[in-house]
């Protein structure tokens, strides 16, 4: 089974339907770096791609046009090469001339990859692209695919374009990383025999990025694979962080500063707290940078329970970035079996609990399905109340506020063995529930749910406190 097609059923259907439709189609494919966008398009369309151009990173308009004419000359195969155009308007006119003789009864595909790199500042690329589509392609038997890793740029400049591309997209695909279930399917397809706990260990470090998962080797444990991929001198992810953000964003210094700030606070940060910790200037640029990071899948926003939109929390939810900043960057390790040692430390055990919470937040649909509330409208949020001299504070990292008169409060534990609910812990949870009800004044019924990686050892305390217990099996559910 092709690793990039696992869990891509809907995306493949969209691409295939564009080929069978009777109209010209313009499709935007958006997704973070190394999630498999290019591979998906190339594999579905294969010989249907009549012209393909990939943007060059950090280069000039002149170099991009050089690349264009090189690719076009390969297609034209004339004894006298075409001359390099001076503008993108002229370049697309030349492309139109070439395609006129190629378009027949069967639909053909033009694939423009890494669009944000092609459309350099004041290059006129989007003007040329608008001209190409509106004056010619829209009337032809063609599929135009535009693709980019800088998700925010693609949304602002293509999906929400106010100029010649306004409302021109016919289809859009947001390609997400693999879920836990899709990651498991990938490993099974490759003949790997990992337990779900080991897959989760890998996910905590690598995320659900197909290009990262390709590095995992058969016959080695999760710990051995993480050691080789993240800590060996030739490991793919040992220094990927330094390339990751600059490859996606111009002037990535602020993006990285925000990522570093968010990595320091487990509960997340407000916008004002991010500005203070990251030490970046306040202004509209902060909002745009946060949007770019969110659209690209590195951070997520959560609205605290019963709070206004302006109070929303930002949380770093990119697994690799979290892992890199905690265990790789700036660390000096001796020996070759580094991760075998680090994974047994209390530091890792504490950190993995937080990282596992982020994974749970990404698998809310699976959680709702396991609780049999998938069909009930609900809002997921968090709750934090700072303590005062009169009342003890409390923190709830995940709650689901349901439209059927109930609220689920979650406790999340990532241990190698089943979790034991002690008398003291049960009392703490009773106090937490009491504080939550007192502060929020909610009249809804409160249900405690435990998400424990390896389940729970049933005793009087667990049975009294938790109405339901979810395990890794629930997070690995197929939707």
C-alpha positions as CSV (number, residue, x, y, z in Angstrom):
1,X,0.0,0.0,0.0
2,X,1.3,3.4,-0.9
3,X,2.1,5.2,2.4
4,X,0.9,8.6,1.2
5,X,-2.5,7.3,0.2
6,X,-3.4,5.9,3.6
7,X,-6.3,7.9,4.9
8,X,-6.4,10.0,1.8
9,X,-9.7,8.6,0.4
10,X,-11.5,11.9,0.3
11,X,-8.6,13.7,-1.2
12,X,-8.1,11.1,-4.0
13,X,-11.9,11.3,-4.7
14,X,-11.7,15.1,-5.1
15,X,-8.8,14.9,-7.5
16,X,-10.4,12.1,-9.6
17,X,-13.7,13.8,-9.8
18,X,-12.0,16.9,-11.3
19,X,-10.8,14.7,-14.1
20,X,-14.2,13.3,-14.9
21,X,-16.1,16.6,-14.7
22,X,-17.2,18.5,-17.9
23,X,-15.7,21.8,-16.8
24,X,-12.3,23.2,-16.2
25,X,-11.2,22.8,-12.6
26,X,-8.8,24.8,-10.4
27,X,-7.8,22.9,-7.3
28,X,-5.7,24.3,-4.4
29,X,-3.8,21.7,-2.3
30,X,-2.6,23.0,1.0
31,X,-0.7,21.3,3.8
32,X,2.4,21.6,5.8
33,X,5.9,20.7,4.7
34,X,6.5,17.0,4.1
35,X,2.9,16.0,4.6
36,X,2.8,14.4,1.1
37,X,1.0,17.0,-1.1
38,X,3.3,16.7,-4.2
39,X,3.3,12.9,-4.0
40,X,-0.5,12.8,-3.8
41,X,-1.0,15.0,-6.9
42,X,1.7,13.2,-8.9
43,X,0.5,9.8,-8.0
44,X,-3.1,10.4,-8.7
45,X,-2.6,12.3,-12.0
46,X,0.7,10.6,-13.2
47,X,0.7,10.7,-17.0
48,X,-2.2,13.3,-17.1
49,X,0.3,16.0,-16.0
50,X,1.0,17.9,-19.2
51,X,3.1,20.6,-17.6
52,X,4.6,20.9,-14.1
53,X,6.5,23.7,-12.5
54,X,7.9,23.8,-8.9
55,X,9.0,27.0,-7.3
56,X,12.5,27.6,-6.2
57,X,13.1,28.6,-2.6
58,X,14.7,31.9,-1.8
59,X,15.4,33.0,-5.3
60,X,14.6,35.8,-7.7
61,X,11.9,36.3,-10.3
62,X,14.6,36.0,-12.9
63,X,15.6,32.6,-11.6
64,X,12.0,31.5,-11.4
65,X,11.5,32.5,-15.0
66,X,14.7,30.6,-16.0
67,X,13.3,27.5,-14.4
68,X,10.0,28.0,-16.2
69,X,11.6,28.2,-19.6
70,X,13.8,25.2,-18.9
71,X,10.7,23.1,-18.1
72,X,8.7,24.4,-21.0
73,X,11.6,23.7,-23.4
74,X,11.7,20.1,-22.2
75,X,8.1,19.8,-23.2
76,X,8.3,21.6,-26.5
77,X,11.5,19.8,-27.6
78,X,12.2,22.2,-30.4
79,X,15.6,22.4,-32.1
80,X,15.5,26.1,-31.4
81,X,14.9,26.6,-27.7
82,X,12.3,29.2,-26.7
83,X,13.7,32.4,-25.3
84,X,13.2,33.3,-21.7
85,X,10.2,35.5,-21.1
86,X,10.7,38.9,-19.3
87,X,7.5,38.7,-17.3
88,X,5.1,36.1,-15.9
89,X,2.3,37.5,-18.2
90,X,4.5,36.6,-21.1
91,X,5.4,33.2,-19.6
92,X,1.8,32.2,-19.2
93,X,1.1,33.3,-22.8
94,X,3.9,31.0,-24.0
95,X,2.5,28.2,-21.8
96,X,-0.9,28.8,-23.4
97,X,0.6,28.5,-26.9
98,X,2.2,25.2,-26.0
99,X,-1.0,23.8,-24.4
100,X,-3.2,24.7,-27.3
101,X,-1.8,21.8,-29.4
102,X,-1.9,19.4,-26.4
103,X,-5.4,19.6,-25.1
104,X,-7.8,17.1,-26.6
105,X,-10.8,15.1,-25.6
106,X,-9.2,13.8,-22.4
107,X,-8.6,16.2,-19.6
108,X,-5.0,17.2,-18.9
109,X,-3.4,18.6,-15.8
110,X,-1.2,21.6,-15.2
111,X,0.5,21.4,-11.8
112,X,2.1,24.5,-10.2
113,X,3.9,23.4,-7.0
114,X,5.2,25.6,-4.2
115,X,3.2,28.5,-5.4
116,X,4.4,30.9,-2.6
117,X,8.0,30.4,-3.9
118,X,7.0,31.2,-7.4
119,X,5.1,34.3,-6.5
120,X,8.0,36.4,-5.3
121,X,7.4,39.9,-4.1
122,X,6.2,42.2,-6.9
123,X,6.9,39.5,-9.5
124,X,3.5,39.7,-11.2
125,X,3.1,35.9,-10.9
126,X,-0.5,36.0,-9.6
127,X,-1.4,38.5,-12.4
128,X,0.0,36.1,-14.9
129,X,-1.8,33.1,-13.3
130,X,-5.1,35.1,-13.3
131,X,-4.6,35.9,-17.0
132,X,-3.9,32.3,-17.8
133,X,-7.0,31.0,-16.1
134,X,-9.5,33.7,-17.0
135,X,-8.5,34.2,-20.6
136,X,-7.8,30.6,-21.6
137,X,-7.8,27.7,-19.2
138,X,-11.3,28.2,-17.8
139,X,-12.7,27.4,-21.3
140,X,-10.5,24.3,-21.8
141,X,-10.5,20.7,-20.9
142,X,-8.0,21.2,-18.2
143,X,-7.3,20.8,-14.4
144,X,-5.1,23.4,-12.9
145,X,-3.6,22.3,-9.6
146,X,-1.9,24.9,-7.4
147,X,0.0,23.7,-4.3
148,X,1.8,25.2,-1.4
149,X,3.2,24.5,2.1
150,X,2.8,28.1,3.4
151,X,-0.9,27.5,4.2
152,X,-1.6,31.1,5.3
153,X,-0.2,32.5,2.1
154,X,-2.3,30.1,0.0
155,X,-5.4,31.0,1.9
156,X,-4.8,34.8,1.7
157,X,-3.5,35.0,-1.9
158,X,-5.4,32.2,-3.6
159,X,-8.5,31.0,-1.7
160,X,-9.4,34.6,-0.5
161,X,-7.9,36.4,-3.5
162,X,-9.5,39.8,-4.1
163,X,-8.2,40.2,-7.6
164,X,-8.3,38.1,-10.8
165,X,-8.5,34.8,-8.9
166,X,-11.5,35.8,-6.8
167,X,-13.9,32.9,-6.5
168,X,-12.1,31.0,-9.2
169,X,-11.2,27.9,-7.2
170,X,-13.5,25.0,-7.9
171,X,-12.1,22.6,-5.3
172,X,-9.7,22.7,-2.3
173,X,-7.8,20.1,-0.4
174,X,-6.3,20.6,3.1
175,X,-3.9,17.7,3.5
176,X,-3.5,16.9,7.2
177,X,-0.9,14.7,8.9
178,X,-1.8,11.1,9.7
179,X,-4.0,10.4,12.7
180,X,-2.9,7.7,15.1
181,X,-5.1,5.2,13.2
182,X,-3.6,6.2,9.9
183,X,-0.1,5.9,11.3
184,X,-0.9,2.4,12.5
185,X,-2.3,1.5,9.0
186,X,0.9,2.8,7.5
187,X,3.1,0.7,9.7
188,X,1.0,-2.4,9.1
189,X,1.2,-1.9,5.4
190,X,5.0,-1.8,5.7
191,X,5.0,-5.0,7.7
192,X,5.9,-3.4,11.0
193,X,4.7,-5.0,14.2
194,X,4.5,-2.1,16.7
195,X,2.1,-2.0,19.7
196,X,-0.2,1.0,19.9
197,X,1.9,2.2,22.8
198,X,5.0,2.1,20.7
199,X,3.2,3.9,17.8
200,X,2.2,6.6,20.2
201,X,5.8,6.9,21.4
202,X,6.9,7.5,17.8
203,X,4.0,9.9,17.3
204,X,5.1,12.0,20.3
205,X,8.5,12.6,18.6
206,X,7.8,12.5,14.9
207,X,4.1,13.5,14.6
208,X,2.0,12.1,11.8
209,X,4.2,13.4,9.0
210,X,4.6,10.7,6.3
211,X,8.1,11.8,5.4
212,X,9.2,11.4,9.0
213,X,7.5,8.1,9.4
214,X,9.4,6.8,6.3
215,X,12.5,6.9,8.4
216,X,11.3,4.3,10.8
217,X,13.0,1.0,10.3
218,X,11.6,-2.5,10.7
219,X,13.1,-4.7,13.4
220,X,13.8,-1.9,15.8
221,X,11.8,-0.6,18.8
222,X,10.2,2.8,19.0
223,X,13.0,3.9,21.3
224,X,15.7,2.6,18.9
225,X,14.1,4.4,15.9
226,X,13.7,7.7,17.8
227,X,17.4,7.4,18.9
228,X,18.5,7.0,15.3
229,X,16.2,9.5,13.6
230,X,16.5,12.3,16.2
231,X,19.9,11.9,17.9
232,X,22.4,10.2,15.5
233,X,24.7,12.5,13.6
234,X,23.0,11.5,10.3
235,X,19.4,11.5,11.7
236,X,16.8,13.2,9.5
237,X,15.3,15.2,12.4
238,X,18.4,16.0,14.4
239,X,18.5,19.5,12.9
240,X,15.3,19.7,10.8
241,X,13.9,22.5,13.1
242,X,16.4,25.0,11.8
243,X,15.1,24.4,8.2
244,X,11.5,23.9,8.9
245,X,10.1,27.4,9.5
246,X,12.4,29.3,7.2
247,X,11.3,27.0,4.4
248,X,7.7,28.0,5.0
249,X,7.7,31.6,6.0
250,X,9.5,34.8,4.9
251,X,11.2,36.4,7.9
252,X,10.6,33.4,10.1
253,X,12.3,34.8,13.1
254,X,9.0,35.9,14.7
255,X,7.4,32.5,13.9
256,X,10.3,30.7,15.7
257,X,10.2,33.1,18.6
258,X,6.5,32.4,19.1
259,X,7.1,28.6,18.8
260,X,9.8,28.9,21.5
261,X,7.5,30.9,23.8
262,X,4.7,28.4,23.5
263,X,7.0,25.5,24.2
264,X,7.6,26.9,27.7
265,X,3.9,26.8,28.9
266,X,1.9,23.6,28.9
267,X,-1.5,25.2,29.3
268,X,-0.9,27.6,26.4
269,X,-0.6,31.4,26.2
270,X,-2.8,34.3,25.4
271,X,-1.8,36.7,22.7
272,X,-0.4,39.3,25.2
273,X,1.5,36.6,27.0
274,X,3.1,35.4,23.7
275,X,4.2,39.0,23.0
276,X,5.8,39.3,26.4
277,X,7.6,36.0,26.3
278,X,8.7,36.1,22.7
279,X,9.7,39.7,22.9
280,X,8.4,40.5,19.5
281,X,6.8,43.9,18.8
282,X,3.1,44.2,19.3
283,X,1.0,45.0,16.2
284,X,-0.9,43.5,13.2
285,X,2.2,41.5,12.3
286,X,1.7,39.4,15.4
287,X,-1.8,38.4,14.4
288,X,-0.7,37.4,10.9
289,X,2.2,35.4,12.3
290,X,-0.1,33.5,14.6
291,X,-2.6,32.9,11.8
292,X,0.2,31.5,9.6
293,X,1.4,29.2,12.3
294,X,-2.2,28.0,13.0
295,X,-3.1,27.5,9.3
296,X,0.1,25.6,8.8
297,X,-0.7,23.2,11.6
298,X,2.0,24.1,14.1
299,X,-0.2,25.7,16.8
300,X,-3.8,25.4,17.8
301,X,-6.2,27.7,19.5
302,X,-8.5,26.8,22.4
303,X,-11.1,29.0,23.9
304,X,-11.2,28.7,27.7
305,X,-14.6,27.7,29.0
306,X,-17.1,30.5,29.2
307,X,-14.5,33.1,28.0
308,X,-14.7,35.5,25.1
309,X,-12.8,35.0,21.9
310,X,-10.2,37.5,22.9
311,X,-9.2,35.3,25.8
312,X,-8.4,32.3,23.6
313,X,-5.2,30.3,24.3
314,X,-2.6,29.4,21.8
315,X,-0.9,26.0,22.2
316,X,2.1,24.5,20.4
317,X,0.8,21.2,19.0
318,X,3.4,20.3,16.5
319,X,4.9,17.1,17.9
320,X,8.3,17.4,16.4
321,X,8.8,21.0,17.5
322,X,7.8,20.2,21.0
323,X,10.2,17.2,21.1
324,X,13.1,19.1,19.5
325,X,13.0,22.0,21.8
326,X,12.8,19.8,24.9
327,X,15.3,17.1,24.1
328,X,17.5,17.9,21.1
329,X,18.3,21.6,20.8
330,X,21.4,22.7,22.7
331,X,21.9,19.4,24.4
332,X,25.2,17.6,24.4
333,X,25.0,13.8,24.8
334,X,27.7,11.2,25.0
335,X,27.3,7.7,23.7
336,X,25.1,6.2,21.0
337,X,22.1,4.9,23.0
338,X,20.9,8.4,24.1
339,X,17.2,8.0,23.8
340,X,17.2,4.7,25.7
341,X,18.5,6.6,28.7
342,X,16.4,9.8,28.3
343,X,13.1,7.9,27.8
344,X,13.5,6.4,31.3
345,X,14.0,9.7,33.1
346,X,11.3,11.6,35.1
347,X,11.8,14.6,32.8
348,X,10.5,12.5,29.8
349,X,7.7,10.9,31.8
350,X,6.4,14.4,32.8
351,X,6.9,15.8,29.3
352,X,5.2,12.9,27.6
353,X,2.1,13.4,29.7
354,X,1.8,17.0,28.4
355,X,2.6,15.9,24.8
356,X,0.0,13.2,25.0
357,X,-2.6,15.7,26.1
358,X,-1.9,17.6,22.8
359,X,-2.4,14.3,20.9
360,X,-5.8,13.9,22.6
361,X,-6.8,17.4,21.6
362,X,-6.1,16.4,18.0
363,X,-8.3,13.3,18.3
364,X,-11.5,14.9,19.7
365,X,-13.6,13.2,17.0
366,X,-12.3,9.8,18.0
367,X,-13.0,10.6,21.7
368,X,-16.5,11.7,21.0
369,X,-17.2,8.6,19.0
370,X,-15.9,6.4,21.9
371,X,-18.2,8.3,24.3
372,X,-21.1,7.8,21.9
373,X,-21.7,11.6,21.6
374,X,-20.4,12.0,18.1
375,X,-23.9,13.2,17.0
376,X,-24.3,15.7,19.8
377,X,-23.3,19.3,19.1
378,X,-20.5,20.2,21.5
379,X,-17.6,22.6,22.1
380,X,-14.2,21.5,23.3
381,X,-12.3,23.9,25.5
382,X,-10.1,24.1,28.6
383,X,-10.5,25.7,32.0
384,X,-8.0,27.5,34.2
385,X,-8.7,29.4,37.4
386,X,-5.9,31.0,39.3
387,X,-6.0,30.4,43.1
388,X,-6.9,33.2,45.5
389,X,-6.7,33.6,49.3
390,X,-10.4,32.6,49.4
391,X,-10.4,29.8,46.9
392,X,-8.0,27.2,45.5
393,X,-7.2,27.3,41.8
394,X,-7.6,24.5,39.3
395,X,-6.8,23.6,35.8
396,X,-8.7,21.3,33.3
397,X,-6.9,20.8,30.0
398,X,-9.8,19.3,28.2
399,X,-13.6,19.5,28.6
400,X,-16.4,18.9,26.2
401,X,-19.4,21.1,26.7
402,X,-22.4,19.3,25.2
403,X,-25.7,20.5,23.9
404,X,-27.6,17.7,25.8
405,X,-27.1,19.3,29.2
406,X,-23.8,17.6,30.2
407,X,-20.2,18.4,30.4
408,X,-17.3,15.9,30.2
409,X,-14.2,16.8,32.3
410,X,-11.1,14.8,31.2
411,X,-8.1,13.5,33.1
412,X,-5.3,12.4,30.8
413,X,-2.5,10.0,31.8
414,X,0.3,8.5,29.7
415,X,1.9,5.6,31.6
416,X,3.5,2.3,30.5
417,X,1.2,0.5,32.9
418,X,-2.5,0.8,33.9
419,X,-3.2,3.9,36.0
420,X,-4.2,3.5,39.7
421,X,-6.6,5.9,41.2
422,X,-5.6,6.5,44.8
423,X,-7.8,7.8,47.6
424,X,-5.9,11.1,47.5
425,X,-6.2,11.6,43.8
426,X,-9.9,10.8,43.9
427,X,-10.3,13.5,46.6
428,X,-8.4,16.0,44.4
429,X,-10.8,15.4,41.5
430,X,-13.8,15.9,43.7
431,X,-12.4,19.2,44.8
432,X,-11.6,20.1,41.2
433,X,-15.2,19.4,40.1
434,X,-16.5,21.4,43.0
435,X,-14.4,24.4,42.1
436,X,-15.4,24.2,38.5
437,X,-19.1,24.1,39.3
438,X,-18.7,26.9,41.9
439,X,-16.8,29.3,39.5
440,X,-18.8,28.5,36.3
441,X,-22.2,28.3,37.9
442,X,-23.1,25.6,35.4
443,X,-26.3,23.8,35.9
444,X,-25.2,21.0,33.6
445,X,-24.5,17.4,34.7
446,X,-20.7,16.8,35.1
447,X,-19.1,13.5,34.0
448,X,-15.5,12.7,34.6
449,X,-13.7,10.8,31.9
450,X,-10.3,9.2,32.3
451,X,-8.1,8.8,29.2
452,X,-5.3,6.5,30.3
453,X,-2.9,5.0,27.7
454,X,-3.0,1.6,29.2
455,X,-6.3,1.7,31.0
456,X,-7.0,1.8,34.7
457,X,-6.8,-0.7,37.6
458,X,-10.4,-0.9,38.7
459,X,-11.0,-0.1,42.4
460,X,-13.5,1.7,44.5
461,X,-12.0,5.1,43.7
462,X,-11.9,4.7,40.0
463,X,-15.4,3.4,39.8
464,X,-16.7,6.2,42.0
465,X,-15.0,9.1,40.1
466,X,-14.9,8.1,36.4
467,X,-18.1,7.3,34.5
468,X,-16.0,6.1,31.5
469,X,-12.4,5.2,30.9
470,X,-10.8,5.5,27.4
471,X,-7.5,4.0,26.4
472,X,-5.2,4.2,23.3
473,X,-7.6,1.8,21.5
474,X,-10.2,4.6,21.6
475,X,-7.8,7.2,20.2
476,X,-6.9,4.7,17.4
477,X,-10.5,4.5,16.2
478,X,-11.2,4.9,12.5
479,X,-13.8,7.5,11.7
